[in-house]
């Protein structure tokens, strides 16, 4: 029989920071484009974009901590 190692393997984090950043950029562009039509979707996109940028910043910060 084989024994399990005592140290747990390092878990990979979820989504990388650049995916959050790319999504936030798309939401910002889409919100700006839809704002010309004054749609509710434009408001939702414009309000959601900063949340994505926050998650990108937080994931980037965590990535830098893990690297050092």
C-alpha positions as CSV (number, residue, x, y, z in Angstrom):
1,X,0.0,0.0,0.0
2,X,1.1,3.5,-0.6
3,X,0.9,6.2,2.1
4,X,-0.5,9.6,1.7
5,X,2.0,12.5,2.1
6,X,1.6,14.6,5.2
7,X,1.8,17.9,3.5
8,X,-1.2,18.9,1.4
9,X,-0.6,19.9,-2.1
10,X,-0.9,23.6,-2.8
11,X,-4.3,24.3,-4.3
12,X,-4.4,26.4,-7.4
13,X,-6.4,29.6,-7.1
14,X,-9.5,30.2,-9.1
15,X,-9.6,32.7,-11.9
16,X,-6.4,34.6,-12.9
17,X,-6.4,38.4,-12.5
18,X,-6.2,39.1,-16.2
19,X,-9.5,37.4,-16.8
20,X,-11.2,39.7,-14.3
21,X,-9.4,42.7,-15.9
22,X,-10.5,41.6,-19.4
23,X,-14.1,41.1,-18.3
24,X,-14.2,44.5,-16.6
25,X,-12.8,46.2,-19.7
26,X,-15.5,44.5,-21.8
27,X,-18.2,45.5,-19.3
28,X,-17.0,49.1,-19.4
29,X,-16.9,49.2,-23.2
30,X,-20.3,47.6,-23.5
31,X,-21.8,50.0,-20.9
32,X,-20.4,53.0,-22.7
33,X,-21.8,51.7,-26.0
34,X,-25.2,51.0,-24.5
35,X,-25.3,54.3,-22.7
36,X,-26.1,56.0,-25.9
37,X,-29.4,54.2,-25.9
38,X,-30.1,54.9,-22.2
39,X,-30.8,51.2,-21.5
40,X,-31.0,49.6,-18.1
41,X,-28.3,47.1,-19.3
42,X,-25.9,50.0,-19.7
43,X,-26.4,51.0,-16.1
44,X,-25.9,47.5,-14.9
45,X,-22.7,47.1,-17.0
46,X,-21.3,50.5,-15.8
47,X,-22.0,49.6,-12.2
48,X,-20.5,46.1,-12.5
49,X,-17.3,47.1,-14.1
50,X,-15.7,48.6,-11.0
51,X,-16.5,45.4,-9.1
52,X,-14.6,43.4,-11.7
53,X,-11.6,45.8,-11.5
54,X,-11.6,45.4,-7.8
55,X,-11.5,41.6,-8.1
56,X,-8.7,41.9,-10.7
57,X,-6.7,44.1,-8.4
58,X,-7.2,41.7,-5.5
59,X,-6.2,38.7,-7.5
60,X,-3.2,40.5,-8.9
61,X,-2.1,41.5,-5.4
62,X,-2.5,37.9,-4.2
63,X,-0.6,36.7,-7.2
64,X,2.3,39.0,-6.3
65,X,2.3,37.8,-2.7
66,X,2.4,34.2,-3.9
67,X,5.4,34.9,-6.2
68,X,7.5,36.5,-3.5
